[in-house]
Amino acid sequence: MTSPFRPVEASNQPPPLADVNLLASDPVLTALVETLPNPVFDDLSAHADFWGSQEAAELARFANAHPPGLRSHDPGGDRIDRVEYHPAYHALMRRSVGAALHCSMWDAGGEEGPVRTLARAARLFVTAEVECGHLSAIITTSGAVTALSYSPALSQEWIPLVRSRRYDSTTRTAEEKGSALIAYAGTERQAGSEPRMLTTRGERAGDGLYRLTGAKSFVAAPASDAFLVLAHLHEGPTCFLAPRLLPDGTRNRIDIVRMRETLGLRSSGAADLQLDRATAWLVGEPGRGLAAIAETVALARLDDAVASAALMRMALAEAVHHARHRRVGTLLLRNQPLMTRVLADMALDVLAAMALAFRVAEAVDRAADDPAEAAFARLMTPVAKYWITKAAPPLIAEALECLGAGGYAEDGRLARLHRDAPALALRDGPGSVVALEAVQLLRRAPEMLEDVLGTCNDTLGAGARPTLNVLRAAAAVALSDEGSARFLVEQLAVTAAAAAIGRLFPNAVADAFVDTRLGKEWRTTYGMLDSRFDSGAFIDFVCPG
């Protein structure tokens, strides 16, 4: 007799999306990297094969289900400030460090040398599709090299350690380990990343040393071997390098006050730090800290854009996979007209985000030899970061909805993607900060806009070219009315994305994106009111103080 409590075998359930090569299964990515030399392409394919495996998916799940914790003291009561991670996190880090995601922009040679930024962006992309949190340490370390280059002595000591492809999680000096990861500590609780409100102070201690006193909040990858720290000297905001352990092996006076419980990027963790006369070395010139970290931040923003595009691609892949296997009535969900149009519309934004992010990466590779490409890389890095990281959360939410309750469950990957996406928009400058910086770039070098528009013009269809004049007018408005900065930046991003699509992809796809995004109002972010409206009054009306 059959038990009435025996579970019924489920039907109409899509199989897991697992064990796929994330390059071979992605024709868009394949087209974007088709110019890579064969050995580099083959290396990328092997990288994508692992990250598409069930093993990688399980490591990602474990690392996020078990976020790091702080062990502040040893059994004897001595302070150790050890961040303890799940073994899955260390496995992910070993893979990414072994693939040189943290250093290949600086030591790639041979055939990869001329395309190092594009090749690394592709490896970062397929990695971020599966697990984004552990990339915090990877991204900050890669960008830190540009800051270290401002100090020849520090470069000579630390850059060889950064270039090591061996991950070592032990608590030893970087010199003993022969490798180093570097985090960025710029945010303060009362000031965010606003340099004019820094309260962390530096004082000269002789022999080229400085002592730093202050507090830093939301420091990602707090188990790194050293921190780039912004602090005030008499001359102004200044950049320093503060190692966790001093050369003699003693602990530097950098206390981890607490680990934060964050919405996303849980595998890496974020910490609040207290510096009590911590020993540090000067990076660059006193009072020139913002200049020292400018390129560090720019490279991190490109990585944020690439990673956000990766989250969008994985979310779309999950939604399409579900729709191709799930039936509603007699039809597969994929063949329901309304779902078909939803998925197609999402696909256009995913294509645009990928095309724009990789176009910027190409421009970085070409910048040294082509002034127009240098201008494109400089202006479009913050623009791409703004638009792609803003586009990711609503697209992932739509993908989650395509899966229904299954997408909302924590045992699937979409819930994690939905949590991780806002962090990429927030870090390295939230939307308004990035939009204002783009306007400030144009204020200092107005010709930069014409360089970018000239680059876009050749691949834009005739129907989209009038948009270039709209952008010129929008730039003129933004230069006198900073409140319109978001409008300019979004329109510039969408136009450049349309041009990037037109370079490599079928006309029908490019025309659909242009018609739906440039041919009519298409707003994916807020902040579009112009100066005719009293924005403050609107806020007070809806939320009276």
C-alpha positions in Angstrom: 0.0 0.0 0.0 1.3 3.4 -0.9 1.8 5.8 2.0 -0.4 8.9 1.7 2.6 10.9 2.9 5.0 9.8 0.2 6.2 12.9 -1.6 5.0 13.3 -5.2 7.7 13.6 -7.8 7.9 17.1 -9.1 7.2 17.8 -12.7 7.5 20.9 -14.9 10.7 21.9 -13.1 13.7 23.2 -15.1 17.0 21.4 -14.5 19.8 23.4 -12.8 21.8 25.6 -15.0 25.2 24.1 -14.4 28.3 22.6 -16.0 28.4 25.0 -19.0 31.4 26.8 -20.4 30.7 30.5 -19.8 32.5 31.5 -22.9 31.3 28.9 -25.4 27.7 29.3 -24.3 27.9 33.1 -24.6 28.0 34.3 -28.3 28.0 38.0 -27.2 31.2 37.5 -25.0 32.7 35.4 -27.8 32.2 38.3 -30.3 33.6 40.8 -27.9 36.9 39.0 -27.4 37.3 37.6 -30.9 40.4 39.8 -31.4 42.3 38.1 -28.6 45.3 36.1 -29.8 44.6 32.3 -29.9 46.6 31.4 -26.8 44.9 34.1 -24.7 41.5 33.0 -26.1 42.2 29.4 -25.2 43.3 30.4 -21.7 40.1 32.3 -21.3 38.1 29.3 -22.5 39.7 27.1 -19.8 39.0 29.7 -17.2 35.4 29.9 -18.3 35.1 26.1 -18.2 35.9 26.0 -14.5 33.7 29.0 -13.5 30.8 27.4 -15.3 31.2 24.2 -13.4 29.0 22.8 -10.6 32.1 22.9 -8.4 32.4 26.7 -8.8 28.7 27.2 -8.2 28.9 25.2 -4.9 32.0 27.1 -3.8 30.1 30.3 -4.4 27.1 29.1 -2.4 29.2 28.0 0.6 31.3 31.2 0.7 28.1 33.3 0.8 26.2 31.1 3.2 29.1 31.3 5.7 30.3 35.0 5.7 33.6 35.8 7.5 33.8 36.4 11.2 36.2 38.3 13.4 38.4 36.6 16.0 39.7 39.6 17.9 41.9 37.8 20.5 43.8 34.6 20.9 43.2 32.2 23.9 45.8 34.1 25.9 44.0 37.4 25.5 46.3 39.0 23.0 44.8 41.0 20.2 45.1 39.3 16.8 42.2 40.7 14.7 42.0 37.7 12.5 39.2 37.5 9.9 38.2 33.9 9.5 36.7 32.8 6.2 35.0 29.6 5.1 37.4 27.3 3.1 35.2 27.9 0.0 36.3 31.6 0.0 39.9 30.6 0.1 39.3 28.2 -2.8 37.8 31.0 -4.8 40.7 33.3 -4.0 43.2 30.7 -5.0 41.6 30.4 -8.4 41.4 34.1 -9.1 44.9 34.9 -7.8 46.2 31.9 -9.8 44.5 33.4 -12.9 46.3 36.7 -12.1 43.1 38.7 -12.0 44.8 40.9 -9.4 47.9 41.6 -11.4 47.7 40.7 -15.1 47.2 44.3 -16.1 50.7 44.9 -14.8 52.7 41.8 -15.8 51.0 40.4 -18.8 53.6 39.8 -21.5 53.9 38.2 -24.9 50.7 38.1 -27.0 48.5 39.3 -24.1 50.5 42.5 -23.5 48.7 44.7 -26.1 45.3 43.4 -25.0 45.9 43.0 -21.3 42.9 45.1 -20.2 40.5 43.4 -22.5 41.8 39.9 -21.6 41.6 40.6 -17.9 38.1 42.1 -18.3 36.9 38.8 -19.9 38.4 36.7 -17.2 36.9 39.0 -14.5 33.5 38.9 -16.3 33.1 35.1 -16.2 34.3 35.0 -12.6 31.9 37.6 -11.5 29.0 35.8 -13.2 29.5 33.1 -10.5 30.8 34.9 -7.4 31.4 38.6 -7.0 32.3 39.0 -3.3 35.8 37.6 -3.3 36.7 39.9 -6.2 36.8 42.8 -3.7 40.4 42.0 -2.8 41.2 41.3 -6.4 39.9 44.6 -7.7 41.5 46.8 -5.0 44.9 45.1 -5.4 44.9 45.5 -9.2 44.1 49.2 -8.9 46.5 49.8 -6.0 49.5 49.3 -8.3 48.8 52.7 -10.0 49.0 54.4 -6.6 52.2 52.6 -5.5 53.8 53.8 -8.8 53.9 57.3 -7.2 56.5 56.1 -4.7 59.5 54.4 -6.3 60.6 52.8 -3.0 57.2 51.3 -2.3 56.9 50.1 -5.9 60.2 48.3 -5.7 59.1 46.6 -2.4 55.4 45.9 -3.0 54.7 45.5 -6.7 56.8 42.2 -7.0 54.7 40.9 -4.1 51.5 41.9 -5.8 52.6 40.1 -9.0 52.8 36.8 -7.2 50.2 34.3 -8.4 50.2 32.3 -5.2 47.4 33.0 -2.7 48.5 32.8 0.9 45.9 33.3 3.7 48.3 32.9 6.6 49.0 35.7 9.0 52.5 36.5 8.1 54.3 39.5 6.7 53.9 40.0 2.9 57.7 39.6 2.6 57.6 36.2 4.3 54.7 35.1 2.2 56.2 36.4 -1.0 52.8 37.8 -2.1 50.4 40.6 -1.2 46.9 41.8 -1.5 46.0 45.4 -0.9 42.7 46.9 0.3 41.4 50.5 0.1 40.4 52.4 3.3 39.0 55.7 2.2 35.5 55.8 3.6 34.7 57.4 7.0 31.5 57.1 8.9 30.7 60.8 9.0 32.1 61.7 5.6 31.7 58.8 3.3 34.5 59.3 0.7 34.4 63.1 0.8 38.0 64.2 1.2 37.2 67.6 2.6 35.6 66.0 5.6 38.3 63.5 6.5 39.0 63.2 10.2 41.8 60.6 10.0 45.0 62.5 10.6 48.7 61.8 9.8 51.8 63.0 11.5 55.4 62.7 10.6 57.4 60.3 12.7 60.8 60.7 11.1 62.8 58.3 8.9 60.1 58.6 6.2 57.5 57.1 8.5 54.1 58.5 9.5 51.5 57.8 12.2 47.8 57.6 11.3 45.0 58.1 13.7 41.3 57.8 12.8 38.6 55.5 11.8 37.6 53.9 8.5 34.2 52.3 7.7 33.1 49.5 5.3 36.6 48.5 4.3 36.3 45.6 1.9 38.7 42.6 2.0 39.9 43.5 5.6 42.2 40.5 5.7 44.5 42.0 3.0 48.2 42.5 3.7 48.1 46.3 3.5 45.7 49.2 3.2 45.8 52.3 1.0 44.6 55.0 3.5 43.5 58.6 2.9 44.4 60.9 5.8 44.9 64.6 6.3 48.3 66.2 6.6 48.8 69.9 6.9 49.1 70.0 3.1 45.8 68.4 2.6 44.4 64.9 1.8 47.3 62.5 1.4 47.6 58.8 0.5 49.5 56.3 2.7 50.3 52.6 2.7 49.7 50.9 6.1 50.6 47.2 6.3 48.6 45.0 8.7 51.9 43.5 10.0 55.1 45.6 10.4 58.3 44.3 8.8 59.4 42.8 12.2 56.2 40.7 12.3 54.4 42.7 15.0 50.8 43.8 14.5 50.4 47.4 13.2 48.1 49.5 15.3 45.1 48.9 13.1 42.2 47.3 15.0 39.2 45.7 13.4 36.4 47.2 15.4 33.6 45.0 13.9 32.6 43.1 10.8 29.6 44.6 9.1 26.5 42.6 8.1 26.1 43.8 4.6 23.2 43.3 2.1 25.5 41.7 -0.5 29.0 40.7 -1.3 28.8 38.6 1.9 31.6 36.2 1.1 34.3 38.9 1.4 33.0 40.9 4.3 33.5 44.6 5.2 35.0 45.9 8.4 35.3 49.1 10.4 38.9 49.9 11.3 40.4 52.0 14.1 43.9 53.4 13.5 45.8 54.5 16.6 49.1 56.0 15.5 49.4 53.2 12.9 52.7 53.1 11.1 52.4 54.1 7.4 54.5 55.1 4.4 53.7 58.1 2.2 52.3 57.3 -1.3 52.9 60.2 -3.6 53.3 63.8 -2.4 51.8 65.3 0.7 48.4 66.9 0.0 48.2 65.1 -3.4 46.4 62.0 -2.2 43.5 62.4 -4.6 45.8 62.5 -7.5 47.6 59.4 -6.3 44.4 57.3 -6.1 42.7 58.8 -9.2 43.7 56.0 -11.6 43.2 53.4 -8.8 39.6 54.5 -8.5 39.1 54.7 -12.3 40.3 51.1 -12.8 38.1 50.0 -10.0 35.1 51.6 -11.7 35.8 49.8 -14.9 35.9 46.6 -12.9 32.5 47.5 -11.3 31.0 48.0 -14.7 32.4 44.7 -16.0 31.2 42.8 -12.9 27.7 44.4 -13.1 27.4 43.4 -16.7 28.3 39.9 -15.7 25.6 39.8 -13.0 23.1 41.0 -15.7 24.2 38.3 -18.1 23.9 35.5 -15.5 20.5 36.8 -14.4 19.3 36.8 -18.0 20.7 33.3 -18.6 18.8 31.9 -15.6 15.6 33.6 -16.7 15.9 32.3 -20.3 16.9 28.8 -19.1 13.8 28.7 -16.8 11.5 29.9 -19.6 12.8 27.3 -22.0 11.9 24.4 -19.6 8.8 25.6 -17.8 5.4 25.1 -19.2 2.3 27.2 -18.8 -0.7 25.3 -20.1 0.4 23.7 -23.4 3.2 26.2 -24.2 6.7 26.6 -22.9 7.0 29.8 -21.0 9.6 30.9 -23.6 6.9 30.8 -26.3 4.3 32.9 -24.4 4.2 36.2 -26.3 4.5 38.5 -23.3 7.4 36.6 -21.8 9.1 36.5 -25.1 9.0 40.3 -25.3 10.1 40.7 -21.7 13.2 38.5 -22.2 14.0 40.1 -25.5 13.9 43.6 -24.0 16.2 42.4 -21.1 18.5 40.9 -23.6 19.0 44.3 -25.3 20.2 45.8 -22.1 22.5 42.9 -21.3 24.0 43.2 -24.8 24.4 47.0 -24.4 26.0 46.7 -20.9 28.5 44.1 -22.1 29.3 45.9 -25.3 29.9 49.2 -23.5 32.0 47.7 -20.7 34.3 45.9 -23.1 34.5 48.9 -25.4 35.9 50.9 -22.5 38.4 48.1 -21.8 39.6 48.2 -25.4 40.0 52.0 -25.1 42.2 51.5 -22.1 44.5 49.2 -24.1 44.7 51.7 -27.0 45.0 54.9 -24.9 48.8 55.1 -25.0 48.9 55.3 -28.8 45.6 57.0 -29.7 44.5 60.3 -28.1 40.8 59.7 -29.1 40.9 56.3 -27.4 42.5 57.9 -24.3 39.7 60.5 -24.2 37.1 57.7 -24.6 38.6 55.7 -21.7 38.9 58.7 -19.4 35.3 60.0 -19.9 33.5 56.8 -20.5 34.8 54.9 -17.5 32.7 56.9 -15.0 29.8 57.0 -17.5 29.8 53.3 -18.0 30.2 52.7 -14.3 27.2 54.9 -13.7 24.8 53.4 -16.2 25.7 49.7 -16.1 25.7 49.5 -12.3 22.3 51.4 -12.3 20.8 49.1 -14.9 21.8 45.9 -13.1 19.5 45.9 -10.1 16.1 46.4 -11.9 17.1 43.9 -14.6 18.0 41.2 -12.0 14.8 41.9 -10.2 12.9 41.3 -13.5 14.8 38.1 -14.0 13.9 37.0 -10.5 10.3 37.6 -11.3 10.6 35.5 -14.4 11.5 32.5 -12.2 8.6 33.3 -9.8 9.0 31.9 -6.2 12.0 29.9 -7.2 13.9 33.0 -8.1 13.1 34.4 -4.7 14.5 31.4 -2.8 17.9 31.5 -1.2 18.9 28.2 -2.6 19.1 29.6 -6.1 21.6 32.1 -7.3 19.3 35.0 -8.3 18.7 36.1 -4.7 22.5 36.5 -4.3 22.8 38.4 -7.6 20.0 40.7 -6.5 21.8 41.5 -3.2 25.2 41.9 -4.8 24.2 44.3 -7.6 23.5 47.4 -5.5 27.0 47.2 -3.9 28.7 47.7 -7.2 26.7 50.9 -7.8 27.6 52.1 -4.3 31.3 51.4 -4.1 34.0 53.5 -5.8 31.6 56.5 -5.9 27.8 56.3 -5.9 25.7 57.5 -8.9 25.6 61.2 -8.2 29.3 61.4 -7.3 30.3 59.6 -10.5 27.9 61.8 -12.6 29.4 65.0 -11.2 32.9 63.8 -11.8 32.0 63.2 -15.5 30.7 66.8 -15.7 33.9 68.1 -14.0 36.0 66.2 -16.6 34.2 68.0 -19.3 34.6 71.3 -17.5 38.4 70.8 -17.5 38.6 69.4 -21.0 35.5 70.2 -23.1 37.1 68.7 -26.2 36.8 65.3 -24.6 33.1 65.1 -25.5 33.8 65.7 -29.2 36.5 63.0 -29.1 33.9 60.5 -27.7 31.2 61.6 -30.0 33.5 61.3 -33.0 34.4 57.7 -31.9 30.7 56.9 -31.7 29.6 58.5 -34.9 31.1 56.0 -37.4 29.1 53.1 -35.9 25.8 54.8 -35.1 23.1 54.4 -37.7 21.7 57.5 -39.4 18.6 57.5 -37.2 20.8 57.8 -34.1 23.1 60.5 -35.2 20.8 63.4 -34.2 21.3 62.2 -30.7 24.9 63.6 -30.9 23.5 67.1 -31.1 21.2 66.3 -28.1 24.3 65.3 -26.1 26.1 68.5 -27.0 23.1 70.5 -25.8 22.8 68.3 -22.7 26.5 68.9 -21.9 26.1 72.6 -22.2 23.2 72.5 -19.8 25.1 70.3 -17.3 28.1 72.6 -17.3 25.9 75.4 -15.9 23.4 73.2 -14.0 25.0 70.3 -12.2 21.5 69.1 -11.2 21.1 67.8 -14.8 24.3 65.7 -14.7 22.5 62.4 -14.5 20.5 63.1 -17.6 23.7 63.8 -19.6 25.6 60.8 -18.2 22.7 58.4 -18.9 22.2 59.6 -22.4 25.9 59.5 -23.1 26.1 56.0 -21.8 23.2 54.7 -23.9 24.5 56.4 -27.0 28.0 54.9 -26.6 26.4 51.5 -25.9 24.4 51.8 -29.1 27.6 52.6 -31.0 29.4 49.7 -29.4 26.6 47.4 -30.4 26.8 48.7 -34.0 30.5 47.8 -34.2 30.1 44.0 -33.8 26.5 42.9 -33.8 23.7 42.5 -36.4 21.9 45.7 -37.6 18.5 44.4 -36.5 19.8 44.2 -32.9 21.5 47.6 -33.0 18.4 49.2 -34.6 16.1 47.7 -31.9 18.3 49.1 -29.1 18.5 52.6 -30.8 14.7 52.7 -31.5 13.7 51.7 -28.0 16.4 53.5 -26.0 17.2 56.6 -28.1 14.2 56.9 -30.3 11.9 57.7 -27.4 12.1 58.5 -23.7 13.8 55.5 -21.9 14.6 56.2 -18.3 16.2 53.6 -16.1 17.5 55.8 -13.3 16.1 58.7 -11.3 17.3 62.3 -11.1 15.9 63.6 -14.4 14.2 66.7 -13.2 15.6 69.9 -14.6 16.0 73.3 -12.9 12.4 74.4 -13.7 11.2 72.3 -10.8 11.7 72.9 -7.0 13.0 69.5 -6.2 13.4 70.4 -2.5 9.7 71.3 -2.2 8.7 68.0 -3.8 10.8 66.1 -1.3 9.3 68.1 1.7 5.8 67.5 0.4 6.1 63.8 0.1 8.3 63.4 3.3 7.7 66.4 5.5 10.5 66.9 8.0 
